[in-house]
Amino acid sequence: MVKAKYQSVLDLGEKLKIQKGDVQVNGNRLEIKGVANNQYQKDLLWDEIKRVGGENPDDITADIKVADTSVYARHTVEKGESLSKISKHYYGDPMKYNAIFEANRDQLDNPDMIHPGQQLVIPKL
């Protein structure tokens, strides 16, 4: 029953391709382990856990590690995106676009000029 309650968390883990994933039911508690590619993916999993189970759920234990701790995330630019739109997506604030620009100065000369297909680093703030 607890596994069904958190099925959306397990589905998200599969979608994010969480590595070394392990799911166990121990009594009335779900225990999950795995390695997310980056902190952003770990945050997505925790947000989903809280959405389903509340702020401090007592029926799930999650041990999620992060493979790449050097950045918050990596993002492939899609058509129609801007740094402020990307900033809003990752940070919740479009005005933090300059942090993304500065982290990608090796490939960006102008924060208003990004192109589909570019691989951008989303830095930790």
C-alpha positions as CSV (number, residue, x, y, z in Angstrom):
1,M,0.0,0.0,0.0
2,V,2.8,2.5,0.9
3,K,4.5,1.6,-2.4
4,A,1.4,2.5,-4.3
5,K,1.1,5.8,-2.4
6,Y,4.6,6.8,-3.6
7,Q,4.4,5.4,-7.1
8,S,4.8,8.9,-8.6
9,V,8.2,9.1,-6.8
10,L,9.2,5.8,-8.2
11,D,8.1,6.8,-11.7
12,L,10.0,10.1,-11.5
13,G,13.1,8.1,-10.4
14,E,12.8,6.0,-13.6
15,K,12.2,9.0,-15.8
16,L,15.3,10.7,-14.3
17,K,17.3,7.5,-14.7
18,I,18.4,7.4,-11.1
19,Q,21.3,5.0,-10.8
20,K,21.8,2.2,-8.3
21,G,18.1,2.5,-7.5
22,D,16.8,0.2,-4.7
23,V,13.2,0.1,-3.4
24,Q,12.2,-1.9,-0.3
25,V,9.0,-2.1,1.7
26,N,9.8,-2.6,5.4
27,G,6.5,-2.9,7.3
28,N,4.6,0.3,6.7
29,R,7.6,2.2,5.5
30,L,9.0,2.6,2.0
31,E,12.8,2.7,1.8
32,I,14.4,4.0,-1.4
33,K,18.0,4.5,-2.4
34,G,19.7,5.8,-5.5
35,V,22.1,8.2,-7.1
36,A,20.8,11.3,-9.0
37,N,22.9,12.8,-11.7
38,N,22.8,16.2,-10.0
39,Q,21.4,18.2,-7.2
40,Y,18.4,19.5,-9.3
41,Q,17.3,15.9,-9.9
42,K,17.6,15.1,-6.2
43,D,15.5,18.2,-5.4
44,L,12.8,17.1,-7.8
45,L,12.6,13.7,-6.1
46,W,12.3,15.3,-2.6
47,D,9.7,17.8,-3.9
48,E,7.6,14.8,-5.1
49,I,8.1,13.0,-1.9
50,K,6.8,16.0,0.0
51,R,4.0,16.6,-2.4
52,V,2.7,13.0,-1.8
53,G,3.6,12.5,1.9
54,G,3.6,16.0,3.3
55,E,6.5,18.1,4.6
56,N,7.8,15.4,7.1
57,P,6.5,12.1,5.9
58,D,7.0,9.2,8.4
59,D,6.2,6.4,6.0
60,I,9.2,6.8,3.6
61,T,13.0,6.9,4.0
62,A,15.0,8.2,1.0
63,D,18.8,8.0,0.7
64,I,19.5,9.9,-2.5
65,K,23.2,10.6,-3.4
66,V,24.4,13.0,-6.1
67,A,26.8,11.9,-8.8
68,D,27.9,15.3,-10.0
69,T,28.3,17.8,-7.2
70,S,30.2,20.3,-9.2
71,V,27.0,21.9,-10.7
72,Y,23.4,22.3,-9.8
73,A,22.3,20.9,-13.2
74,R,23.1,20.8,-16.8
75,H,20.6,22.1,-19.4
76,T,20.3,21.7,-23.2
77,V,18.8,24.9,-24.7
78,E,15.6,24.4,-26.6
79,K,14.1,26.7,-29.2
80,G,12.4,29.8,-27.7
81,E,14.3,29.7,-24.4
82,S,16.2,32.5,-22.8
83,L,18.5,32.6,-19.8
84,S,15.8,34.3,-17.7
85,K,13.3,31.5,-18.6
86,I,15.9,28.8,-17.8
87,S,16.8,30.7,-14.5
88,K,13.1,30.7,-13.6
89,H,12.8,27.0,-14.2
90,Y,15.8,26.0,-12.0
91,Y,15.9,28.8,-9.4
92,G,12.3,30.1,-9.4
93,D,13.7,33.6,-10.2
94,P,14.2,34.8,-13.8
95,M,16.5,37.6,-12.5
96,K,19.2,35.1,-11.5
97,Y,20.0,34.5,-15.2
98,N,23.4,36.2,-14.8
99,A,24.6,33.4,-12.7
100,I,24.0,31.0,-15.6
101,F,25.6,33.5,-18.0
102,E,28.7,33.8,-15.9
103,A,29.0,30.0,-15.5
104,N,29.0,29.6,-19.3
105,R,31.2,32.5,-20.4
106,D,33.4,29.9,-22.2
107,Q,30.6,29.6,-24.8
108,L,28.4,32.7,-24.3
109,D,29.5,36.3,-25.1
110,N,26.0,37.8,-24.7
111,P,23.3,36.8,-22.2
112,D,20.7,37.5,-24.9
113,M,22.3,35.1,-27.5
114,I,21.8,31.5,-26.7
115,H,21.0,28.8,-29.3
116,P,19.1,25.5,-29.3
117,G,21.4,22.6,-28.6
118,Q,23.8,24.4,-26.4
119,Q,24.7,22.6,-23.2
120,L,24.7,25.0,-20.3
121,V,25.9,24.5,-16.8
122,I,23.4,25.6,-14.1
123,P,25.6,26.6,-11.2
124,K,24.9,26.1,-7.5
125,L,23.8,29.4,-5.9
